[in-house]
Amino acid sequence: MELRDYLRVIRRRWILIALCVVVCTGAAAAYTAAATPQYQSTARLFVSTAQSDTADAYQGGLFSAQRVTSYADLVSSRQVATRVIDELGLDMAPERLSQAVSATVTPETVILEISATDPDAERAQAIANTYADELTEIVRELETPEGGGAAPIRASVVDRAAVPTSPVTPQPVRNLGLALVLGLLLGVGLAVVRELLDTTIKSKDDLDDITEAPTMGAIAFDAATSRQPLVTALESHAPRVEAFRVLRTNMQFVDVDATTKTFVVTSSLPAEGKTTTACNLAITLAQAGSRVVLVECDLRRPKVAGIFDLDSAVGVTTVLVGRVSLDDAVQKHGGTGLEVVTSGPIPPNPAELLQSQAMAQLLVDLRERYDIVILDAPPLLPVTDAALLTSQSDGALVVVRHGKTTRDQLRGALDRLAQVDGTVLGTVLNMAPVRRRSGGDGGYGYGYGYGYGYGYGYGPEEAKKAAKGSKREGRRAAKRRQSD
């Protein structure tokens, strides 16, 4: 992963990172608040030998340096702890007291520091001073020869312990700082791991990595879509309406020299929004003045009739079996000029009907009557219907659900189309998260929807890529957007 990949991960997973930071910081704050303050007091000892001249002083210094390390180990002995407990009258075991006391030797010196830690500041001072006194006494006892006489080495207290004024633990600033760093590292780590394990498609870059087909547009997620699936029920400046206008403009640049166009709208799996995308694309194309017909070719789980509130008794199946004529099966959607052919009764053999000669003739008849024919087809992975229809049309528009469709699923769907030499006209990222743009009023105005379309990278460049035309065609696309 490159630096920009990590930045993209942080931008996508910032909530997870922030949650880790909050949890770690909260845990550190709770621990700091609940921890008992500990005070530390330190006494210093000097280990020396008796010498008569310079040579003896040098040898004595080396001897003291060797001995002082052994005296540091004596501090943790049970004997010294027992003496200190008896002297101070402490109610604790020697082992527990030894754990609260530490001894360190200052490097390249004969200075021994004894530190005692205790919740009571005055008791910490008393323990450190008593340890220093007892250690000097033990050193004298150990170093005195058996026959009597002066000890060759002695330990002297040079700096008695003082009463500490502030606790050494807990340290709120240090604890919270470490928790913040730990939370960031943990959050970024989890975000990267989750990103590597997450194979769903979330951006135009993800689509570009899978297919060379252009990304025609992005449709914002709207919780009200289930209740109001059609853009005709929304305000003209709503984000979803603007997004479909961008999609319409880009689709108009596909095969610009063709007098009629037949598009298949499909997806990898169900519940990716391909039917609502087909319906709204057909509506926006019809509103632009084109003669458009929407044909429901999903003969397994038809939904178009319910979305438009049309009669489902007649449709594609009744036309294919010869029960009614095409004229009788066509129904009009009021106010938009769109004409719709619903699926009709669900047949027992959808695939056979869609690849029949009657279906081929139906597509020929539709091409003769309309400028644009949009076929709402079933998903590609569960059944072969969409692939069969794509082979008989100008190409397929594949709908991809943001955060739901995986890379492998989309690759599998595109392979289905490649097996029948079907053309992939482009992809549509559906149910994309809404992202407000700065510089506007922050509302759902025209500038918002217009900026939304461009903000995701589905603007003139995508239109030119889809058309593979000249700069003049690109300028025409920009003018059409302004007129919208």
C-alpha positions in Angstrom: 0.0 0.0 0.0 1.2 3.5 -0.9 0.9 6.6 1.3 -2.3 7.8 -0.6 -3.8 4.3 0.1 -3.3 4.8 3.8 -4.8 8.3 3.6 -7.8 6.9 1.8 -8.2 4.2 4.4 -8.0 6.8 7.2 -10.6 8.9 5.4 -12.9 5.9 5.0 -12.4 4.4 8.4 -12.1 7.5 10.5 -15.0 6.5 12.7 -13.3 3.2 13.6 -10.0 5.1 14.3 -11.8 7.7 16.4 -13.6 5.0 18.4 -10.3 3.2 19.2 -8.8 6.5 20.4 -11.9 7.2 22.5 -11.9 3.7 24.0 -8.1 3.8 24.8 -8.2 7.3 26.2 -11.3 6.5 28.3 -9.7 3.4 29.7 -6.5 5.3 30.5 -8.6 8.1 32.2 -10.6 5.5 34.2 -7.4 3.8 35.3 -5.8 7.0 36.2 -8.8 8.2 38.2 -9.1 4.8 40.1 -5.4 4.3 40.8 -4.1 5.0 44.3 -1.4 7.8 44.3 2.0 6.4 45.1 4.8 8.6 46.6 8.5 7.9 46.3 11.3 9.0 48.5 15.0 8.4 47.9 18.1 8.2 50.2 21.7 8.1 49.0 24.6 6.2 50.4 28.3 6.6 49.7 30.5 3.4 49.8 34.2 4.1 50.7 37.3 2.5 52.0 40.1 3.6 54.4 43.3 4.4 52.5 46.7 5.8 53.4 48.1 7.0 50.1 47.2 7.6 46.5 47.8 4.0 45.4 45.6 2.8 48.2 42.9 5.3 47.2 42.9 4.0 43.6 42.7 0.4 44.7 40.0 1.3 47.3 37.9 3.0 44.7 37.9 -0.1 42.5 37.1 -2.2 45.5 34.2 0.1 46.5 32.8 0.0 42.9 32.8 -3.8 43.0 31.2 -3.9 46.4 28.4 -1.3 45.8 26.7 -3.6 43.3 26.5 -6.4 45.9 25.1 -3.9 48.4 22.3 -3.0 45.9 21.3 -6.6 45.8 21.2 -6.7 49.6 18.4 -4.1 49.6 16.0 -6.7 48.3 17.0 -9.3 50.9 14.5 -10.6 53.5 16.9 -9.8 56.3 16.9 -6.0 55.6 13.2 -5.9 55.1 12.6 -7.7 58.4 14.8 -5.2 60.2 13.0 -2.3 58.7 9.6 -3.7 59.6 10.6 -4.3 63.2 12.1 -0.8 63.4 9.0 1.0 62.0 6.4 -1.4 63.4 4.9 -2.0 59.9 2.1 -4.4 59.5 3.2 -6.1 56.3 5.2 -9.2 55.1 8.9 -8.7 54.2 8.3 -9.8 50.7 5.7 -7.1 50.1 8.0 -4.4 51.6 10.9 -5.6 49.4 8.7 -5.1 46.3 8.1 -1.5 47.3 11.9 -0.7 47.6 14.5 -0.5 44.9 18.2 0.2 44.8 20.2 1.6 41.9 23.9 2.3 41.5 24.8 5.6 39.8 27.0 4.5 36.8 30.8 4.9 37.3 30.3 6.0 40.9 30.1 4.4 44.3 26.8 6.1 45.0 23.9 3.8 46.0 20.3 5.2 45.8 17.5 3.5 47.8 14.0 4.4 46.8 10.8 3.5 48.7 7.3 3.8 47.2 4.2 4.0 49.4 0.7 5.5 49.3 1.7 7.6 52.3 4.4 10.2 51.6 5.7 10.3 55.2 5.9 6.6 55.4 7.7 6.4 52.1 10.3 8.8 53.6 10.6 6.7 56.8 11.0 3.5 54.9 13.8 4.9 52.7 15.7 6.4 55.6 15.4 3.2 57.7 16.5 1.1 54.8 19.6 3.3 54.4 20.4 3.1 58.1 19.9 -0.7 58.3 22.0 -1.2 55.2 24.9 0.8 56.6 24.7 -1.4 59.7 24.6 -4.6 57.8 27.6 -3.5 55.7 29.5 -2.8 58.8 28.6 -6.2 60.2 29.6 -8.0 57.1 32.8 -6.2 56.4 34.2 -6.3 60.0 36.9 -9.0 60.3 36.1 -11.9 62.6 39.0 -11.1 65.0 37.7 -7.6 65.3 39.2 -4.4 64.1 38.2 -1.7 61.6 36.1 -2.6 58.6 38.0 -2.0 55.3 34.9 -0.6 53.7 31.9 1.3 54.9 28.6 2.8 53.7 27.6 6.2 54.8 24.3 8.1 54.3 25.1 11.3 52.5 21.6 12.4 51.5 18.6 11.4 53.7 15.2 11.0 52.2 12.8 13.9 52.2 9.0 13.9 52.2 7.8 13.8 48.6 5.3 16.5 47.7 3.7 14.9 44.5 3.0 11.3 43.6 5.1 9.5 41.0 2.1 7.5 39.9 -0.4 7.9 38.3 0.8 10.5 35.8 -2.3 11.7 34.0 -0.6 13.5 31.2 1.7 10.6 30.4 -1.1 8.0 30.6 -3.5 10.0 28.4 -0.7 10.7 25.9 0.3 7.1 25.7 -3.3 6.1 25.4 -3.8 8.6 22.6 -0.9 7.2 20.6 -1.9 3.6 21.3 -5.5 4.4 20.2 -4.3 5.9 17.0 -1.9 3.0 16.2 -4.6 0.5 17.1 -7.3 2.3 15.1 -5.1 2.7 12.0 -4.0 -0.9 12.3 -7.6 -2.2 12.5 -8.7 0.1 9.7 -5.9 -1.2 7.4 -6.8 -4.8 8.3 -10.5 -4.2 7.8 -9.7 -2.5 4.5 -7.6 -5.4 3.3 -10.3 -7.9 4.3 -13.1 -5.8 2.9 -13.5 -6.6 -0.8 -16.6 -4.5 -1.4 -16.6 -1.7 -3.9 -16.7 1.8 -2.5 -15.3 4.2 -5.0 -14.7 4.9 -8.7 -11.1 3.8 -8.2 -12.3 0.4 -7.2 -14.4 0.1 -10.3 -11.5 1.3 -12.5 -9.3 -1.5 -11.0 -11.8 -4.1 -12.2 -13.1 -2.9 -15.5 -12.0 -0.5 -18.3 -15.6 0.4 -18.9 -16.4 4.0 -17.8 -18.2 4.8 -14.6 -21.3 6.6 -15.9 -22.6 8.0 -12.6 -23.2 7.6 -8.9 -26.6 7.6 -7.3 -26.8 8.8 -3.7 -28.3 6.7 -1.0 -31.7 7.9 0.1 -33.7 6.1 2.8 -36.9 7.3 1.2 -36.3 5.4 -2.0 -38.2 2.4 -0.8 -41.3 4.6 -0.4 -40.6 6.9 -3.3 -38.5 5.0 -5.9 -39.2 7.3 -8.8 -37.5 10.7 -9.3 -40.8 12.2 -10.4 -41.9 12.1 -6.7 -38.9 14.3 -5.7 -38.1 17.9 -6.0 -36.4 18.9 -9.3 -33.2 19.9 -7.5 -33.0 16.8 -5.2 -29.6 15.0 -5.2 -30.9 11.8 -6.7 -32.6 13.7 -9.5 -29.4 15.6 -10.3 -27.4 12.3 -10.2 -29.8 10.7 -12.8 -29.4 13.8 -15.0 -25.6 13.3 -15.0 -26.2 9.6 -15.8 -28.6 10.5 -18.6 -26.1 12.9 -20.1 -23.3 10.4 -20.0 -25.5 7.7 -21.5 -26.5 10.0 -24.4 -22.8 10.0 -25.5 -22.7 6.2 -25.9 -22.6 5.3 -29.6 -23.5 8.8 -30.6 -23.9 7.9 -34.3 -26.6 5.3 -33.7 -30.1 6.3 -34.6 -31.6 3.9 -32.0 -30.0 2.5 -28.9 -30.9 -0.6 -26.9 -29.5 -0.8 -23.4 -29.6 -3.6 -20.8 -29.6 -2.5 -17.2 -28.5 -5.3 -14.8 -26.4 -6.0 -11.8 -24.3 -8.8 -10.2 -26.8 -9.9 -7.6 -30.4 -8.9 -6.4 -31.0 -5.9 -4.2 -28.4 -3.7 -5.9 -31.0 -1.3 -7.2 -30.9 -2.1 -10.9 -34.7 -1.9 -11.4 -35.1 1.6 -9.8 -32.0 2.7 -11.8 -33.5 1.5 -15.0 -36.9 3.2 -14.3 -35.4 6.5 -13.3 -32.9 6.5 -16.2 -35.8 5.9 -18.6 -37.8 8.7 -17.0 -34.9 11.2 -17.3 -34.2 10.2 -20.9 -37.9 10.7 -21.7 -38.0 14.0 -20.0 -35.2 15.2 -22.3 -37.4 14.6 -25.3 -36.3 11.2 -26.5 -38.8 8.5 -27.5 -38.0 6.0 -24.7 -39.6 2.6 -23.9 -38.8 0.7 -20.7 -39.2 -3.1 -21.2 -39.3 -5.3 -18.1 -37.3 -8.4 -19.0 -36.9 -9.6 -15.5 -39.5 -12.4 -15.9 -38.6 -14.0 -12.6 -39.0 -11.2 -10.0 -40.8 -8.4 -11.9 -41.1 -5.1 -10.1 -41.6 -2.4 -12.8 -45.4 -2.7 -12.8 -45.6 -2.2 -9.1 -43.2 0.8 -9.2 -45.2 2.6 -11.9 -48.5 1.3 -10.7 -49.3 -0.3 -14.0 -51.3 -3.3 -15.1 -49.2 -6.5 -15.0 -51.7 -8.7 -16.8 -50.2 -8.0 -20.2 -46.6 -7.5 -21.1 -43.5 -9.1 -22.5 -44.6 -12.7 -22.0 -48.1 -12.2 -23.5 -46.5 -10.5 -26.6 -43.9 -13.3 -27.0 -46.5 -16.1 -26.9 -48.7 -14.1 -29.3 -51.7 -13.4 -27.1 -51.5 -9.6 -27.5 -49.8 -7.2 -29.9 -47.0 -4.9 -28.9 -49.4 -1.9 -29.2 -51.7 -3.5 -26.7 -48.9 -4.2 -24.3 -47.4 -0.7 -24.2 -48.5 1.4 -21.3 -47.8 5.1 -20.8 -46.5 6.8 -17.7 -48.3 10.0 -17.3 -46.4 13.3 -17.2 -43.1 12.0 -18.6 -43.8 10.7 -22.0 -42.2 7.4 -21.0 -43.8 4.2 -22.4 -43.5 0.9 -20.4 -43.9 -2.7 -21.3 -44.2 -4.7 -18.1 -43.3 -8.4 -17.8 -46.7 -9.8 -17.9 -47.5 -13.2 -16.2 -44.4 -15.0 -14.9 -43.6 -17.8 -17.2 -42.1 -21.2 -16.3 -39.3 -20.9 -18.8 -37.9 -17.3 -18.8 -34.5 -18.1 -20.4 -36.1 -19.9 -23.3 -38.5 -17.0 -24.0 -35.8 -14.4 -23.9 -33.6 -16.2 -26.4 -36.5 -17.1 -28.7 -37.0 -15.7 -32.2 -40.1 -13.9 -30.9 -37.9 -11.9 -28.5 -35.4 -11.1 -31.3 -38.3 -9.8 -33.4 -39.7 -7.8 -30.5 -36.4 -6.0 -30.1 -36.4 -5.2 -33.8 -39.9 -3.8 -33.6 -38.9 -1.7 -30.5 -35.9 -0.3 -32.3 -38.0 0.8 -35.2 -40.5 2.7 -32.9 -38.2 4.3 -30.3 -35.0 6.2 -30.0 -33.9 4.4 -26.8 -35.0 1.0 -25.6 -34.1 0.2 -22.0 -34.3 -3.5 -20.9 -34.6 -4.1 -17.2 -32.8 -7.5 -16.9 -32.3 -10.0 -14.0 -29.0 -10.1 -12.1 -26.1 -11.7 -14.0 -24.8 -14.2 -11.5 -27.9 -16.1 -10.5 -29.3 -16.6 -14.0 -28.2 -16.2 -17.7 -31.1 -14.0 -18.8 -29.2 -10.7 -18.7 -26.3 -12.1 -20.6 -28.6 -13.4 -23.4 -30.3 -10.0 -23.7 -26.9 -8.2 -23.8 -25.8 -10.3 -26.7 -28.9 -9.0 -28.6 -28.5 -5.3 -27.6 -26.0 -2.5 -27.9 -24.6 -3.3 -24.4 -25.2 -3.5 -20.7 -25.1 -0.9 -17.9 -24.1 -2.7 -14.7 -25.3 -1.4 -11.4 -23.0 -1.8 -8.5 -24.1 -1.3 -4.9 -21.7 0.8 -2.8 -20.3 -1.2 0.1 -22.3 -4.4 -0.8 -21.1 -5.7 -4.2 -17.7 -7.3 -3.9 -14.9 -7.2 -6.4 -15.2 -10.9 -7.1 -18.9 -10.6 -7.7 -18.5 -7.8 -10.2 -15.7 -9.7 -12.0 -17.9 -12.8 -12.2 -20.8 -10.7 -13.7 -18.5 -9.1 -16.2 -17.2 -12.5 -17.2 -20.7 -13.6 -17.9 -21.1 -10.8 -20.4 -17.7 -11.5 -21.9 -18.6 -15.2 -22.5 -21.5 -14.1 -24.9 -19.4 -11.2 -26.4 -21.6 -8.7 -24.7 -20.5 -5.1 -24.5 -20.2 -3.4 -21.1 -21.2 0.2 -21.7 -20.4 1.3 -18.2 -21.1 1.0 -14.5 -23.2 2.9 -12.0 -22.3 3.2 -8.4 -25.6 3.0 -6.5 -26.5 3.9 -2.9 -23.3 5.9 -2.5 -23.0 7.8 0.7 -24.0 11.5 0.5 -21.0 13.9 0.8 -21.7 17.6 1.2 -19.5 20.0 -0.7 -18.1 23.2 0.7 -18.8 26.5 -0.9 -22.5 26.1 -1.1 -25.4 26.7 1.2 -25.2 23.2 2.5 -28.7 22.3 1.4 -30.1 20.1 -1.3 -30.1 22.8 -3.9 -29.1 22.7 -7.5 -25.5 23.4 -6.7 -25.4 20.5 -4.3 -26.7 18.0 -6.8 -24.5 19.4 -9.6 -21.5 19.3 -7.3 -22.4 15.8 -6.3 -22.2 14.5 -9.8 -18.8 16.1 -10.4 -17.5 15.5 -7.0 -17.4 11.7 -7.6 -15.7 12.1 -10.9 -18.6 11.4 -13.1 -18.5 14.6 -15.2 -17.4 15.6 -18.7 -14.4 13.4 -18.6 -16.5 10.3 -18.1 -18.9 11.4 -20.8 -16.0 11.8 -23.3 -14.6 8.5 -22.2 -17.9 6.8 -22.8 -18.3 8.4 -26.2 -14.7 8.2 -27.2 -15.3 11.3 -29.1 -13.7 14.6 -29.7 -13.3 17.7 -27.5 -16.3 19.2 -29.3 -18.5 16.4 -28.0 -17.1 17.0 -24.5 -18.1 20.7 -24.7 -21.5 19.6 -25.9 -21.9 17.4 -22.8 -20.9 20.3 -20.5 -23.5 22.6 -22.2 -26.2 19.9 -21.8 -25.4 19.7 -18.1 -25.7 23.5 -17.7 -29.1 23.4 -19.5 -30.2 20.7 -17.0 
